[in-house]
Amino acid sequence: MERVLGAGMVPLILATMGVFMLYRILVRLRPGATLQDSVVVITGASSGLGRECARAFHAAGARLVLCGRDAGRLQQLVQELSETSSGTQLQTYTPSTVVFDLADTASVVTAAEEILKCYGQVDVLVNNAGISYRGNILDTHLLVQRDVMETNYFGPISLTQALLPSMVRRRSGHVVVISSIQGKIAIPYRSAYAASKHATQAYFDCLRAEIEQYGIPVTVISPGYIRTNLSVNAVTGDGSKYGVLDKTTAVGWDPRDVAQGVLRAVRQKRKDVVLASPLPSLAIYLRTLWPALFFKLMASSARTKQKKEA
Ligand SMILES: NC(=O)c1ccc[n+]([C@@H]2O[C@H](COP(=O)([O-])OP(=O)(O)OC[C@H]3O[C@@H](n4cnc5c(N)ncnc54)[C@H](OP(=O)(O)O)[C@@H]3O)[C@@H](O)[C@H]2O)c1
């Protein structure tokens, strides 16, 4: 081993790593495709990250179709955006809205038709809407596990499958999904959420490979904590609303910064993007490279919570 690493191997390895890192930085700095006039559909646009994505894509000159369940809040956002210019030479457009519940598969199919009627095509579908969950598996009703899966997994895949044929026909389009760090690692007391995001990651990884032949990229974005109402809107084991702004969420990333990360990832047609501070990113590597230690840490974190609640 000494002989292998001796005689100039270390500088060679360091130089190769340096070139690789420089390449990654340059790739990240490239501006990527323009979104002027592109038709961008955003689900969960009524609040949080979706709302900020709407602002970012609107300023980039996209023609938006904003989706959510609350028509009033979507209209408020349309009003706000139509009064805002991009602040650049780019032309901006007044967004359209489509109101539907992602957890209701039948209404998703009808909504996809409505979405296509807005501009006749979809260039970028941003599957952003989602709900979170807080609870102990032993006390969680199976229906709650199913409900979270309906919104976070079956909702986005139904909408994607309903819109895909039109993208395939045009040999053009881009499918984006907002997953989570919890789509890559599972932390205790988040079973329904982590399971739905793991399923999401797997489905869209399969989709990426299957539709590459049509020139349609798939981007999976995995953010860490973002300062939104996600924890407030989360469901608990009996289906009631959690209603608490968790500390981790309150000190999370600014949703405007995450939205800029989403915009960049779309422009650069990136495949898999983690938008998080170093600790969660490190945890993903730990889960892969040293699972025994990762499981110990998760069990210890569960014990700490159990002691606090005892
Ligand atoms: N905040 C975080 O820490 C964090 C971290 C990683 C990933 N994420 C992901 O980021 C995405 C956006 O969440 P957020 O943080 O912005 O939370 P949020 O403020 O609670 O927004 C969630 C959005 O999803 C929509 N939505 C929820 N259930 C829906 C349903 N059944 N049908 C249609 N729309 C529905 C909500 O719209 P209405 O209630 O108005 O219908 C709302 O616009 C989610 O996929 C979440 O998992 C968030």
The ligand as an SDF file (V2000), in Angstrom:
LIG
                    3D

 48 52  0  0  0  0  0  0  0  0999 V2000
  -40.2300   22.9960    4.8470 N   0  0  0  0  0  0  0  0  0  0  0  0
  -39.3000   22.0720    4.9170 C   0  0  0  0  0  0  0  0  0  0  0  0
  -38.5420   21.9950    5.9050 O   0  0  0  0  0  0  0  0  0  0  0  0
  -39.1140   21.1040    3.7630 C   0  0  0  0  0  0  0  0  0  0  0  0
  -37.9340   20.3370    3.7250 C   0  0  0  0  0  0  0  0  0  0  0  0
  -37.7460   19.4420    2.6840 C   0  0  0  0  0  0  0  0  0  0  0  0
  -38.7210   19.3000    1.7070 C   0  0  0  0  0  0  0  0  0  0  0  0
  -39.8540   20.0580    1.7630 N   0  0  0  0  0  0  0  0  0  0  0  0
  -40.8640   19.8480    0.7180 C   0  0  0  0  0  0  0  0  0  0  0  0
  -41.1610   21.0850    0.1010 O   0  0  0  0  0  0  0  0  0  0  0  0
  -42.4770   21.0170   -0.4650 C   0  0  0  0  0  0  0  0  0  0  0  0
  -43.2420   22.2900   -0.1300 C   0  0  0  0  0  0  0  0  0  0  0  0
  -43.5060   22.3270    1.2620 O   0  0  0  0  0  0  0  0  0  0  0  0
  -43.4430   23.6830    2.1190 P   0  0  0  0  0  0  0  0  0  0  0  0
  -42.2990   23.5570    3.0270 O   0  0  0  0  0  0  0  0  0  0  0  0
  -43.5440   24.8480    1.2290 O   0  0  0  0  0  0  0  0  0  0  0  0
  -44.7760   23.4980    3.0120 O   0  0  0  0  0  0  0  0  0  0  0  0
  -46.1550   24.3260    3.0520 P   0  0  0  0  0  0  0  0  0  0  0  0
  -45.9030   25.7660    3.2740 O   0  0  0  0  0  0  0  0  0  0  0  0
  -47.0130   23.5940    4.0290 O   0  0  0  0  0  0  0  0  0  0  0  0
  -46.7270   24.1600    1.5900 O   0  0  0  0  0  0  0  0  0  0  0  0
  -47.2860   22.9500    1.1480 C   0  0  0  0  0  0  0  0  0  0  0  0
  -48.0560   23.2070   -0.1330 C   0  0  0  0  0  0  0  0  0  0  0  0
  -48.5860   21.9500   -0.5960 O   0  0  0  0  0  0  0  0  0  0  0  0
  -49.9670   22.1320   -0.8960 C   0  0  0  0  0  0  0  0  0  0  0  0
  -50.7230   20.9090   -0.6320 N   0  0  0  0  0  0  0  0  0  0  0  0
  -50.7180   20.1750    0.5130 C   0  0  0  0  0  0  0  0  0  0  0  0
  -51.5560   19.1390    0.3900 N   0  0  0  0  0  0  0  0  0  0  0  0
  -52.1110   19.2290   -0.8480 C   0  0  0  0  0  0  0  0  0  0  0  0
  -53.0600   18.4540   -1.5620 C   0  0  0  0  0  0  0  0  0  0  0  0
  -53.6480   17.3540   -1.0440 N   0  0  0  0  0  0  0  0  0  0  0  0
  -53.4060   18.8390   -2.8190 N   0  0  0  0  0  0  0  0  0  0  0  0
  -52.8510   19.9390   -3.3630 C   0  0  0  0  0  0  0  0  0  0  0  0
  -51.9440   20.7220   -2.7480 N   0  0  0  0  0  0  0  0  0  0  0  0
  -51.5860   20.3660   -1.5030 C   0  0  0  0  0  0  0  0  0  0  0  0
  -50.4400   23.2520    0.0120 C   0  0  0  0  0  0  0  0  0  0  0  0
  -51.5080   23.9230   -0.6350 O   0  0  0  0  0  0  0  0  0  0  0  0
  -52.9660   24.1900    0.0220 P   0  0  0  0  0  0  0  0  0  0  0  0
  -52.9070   23.7590    1.4710 O   0  0  0  0  0  0  0  0  0  0  0  0
  -53.2040   25.6430   -0.1700 O   0  0  0  0  0  0  0  0  0  0  0  0
  -53.8410   23.3650   -0.8100 O   0  0  0  0  0  0  0  0  0  0  0  0
  -49.2220   24.1670    0.0740 C   0  0  0  0  0  0  0  0  0  0  0  0
  -49.2380   25.0800   -0.9840 O   0  0  0  0  0  0  0  0  0  0  0  0
  -43.1090   19.7390    0.0930 C   0  0  0  0  0  0  0  0  0  0  0  0
  -43.0730   18.7150   -0.8710 O   0  0  0  0  0  0  0  0  0  0  0  0
  -42.2080   19.3780    1.2550 C   0  0  0  0  0  0  0  0  0  0  0  0
  -42.2150   17.9960    1.5280 O   0  0  0  0  0  0  0  0  0  0  0  0
  -40.0570   20.9610    2.7630 C   0  0  0  0  0  0  0  0  0  0  0  0
  1  2  1  0
  2  3  2  0
  2  4  1  0
  4  5  1  0
  4 48  2  0
  5  6  2  0
  6  7  1  0
  7  8  2  0
  8  9  1  0
  8 48  1  0
  9 10  1  0
  9 46  1  0
 10 11  1  0
 11 12  1  0
 11 44  1  0
 12 13  1  0
 13 14  1  0
 14 15  2  0
 14 16  1  0
 14 17  1  0
 17 18  1  0
 18 19  2  0
 18 20  1  0
 18 21  1  0
 21 22  1  0
 22 23  1  0
 23 24  1  0
 23 42  1  0
 24 25  1  0
 25 26  1  0
 25 36  1  0
 26 27  1  0
 26 35  1  0
 27 28  2  0
 28 29  1  0
 29 30  1  0
 29 35  2  0
 30 31  1  0
 30 32  2  0
 32 33  1  0
 33 34  2  0
 34 35  1  0
 36 37  1  0
 36 42  1  0
 37 38  1  0
 38 39  2  0
 38 40  1  0
 38 41  1  0
 42 43  1  0
 44 45  1  0
 44 46  1  0
 46 47  1  0
M  CHG  2   8   1  16  -1
M  END
$$$$
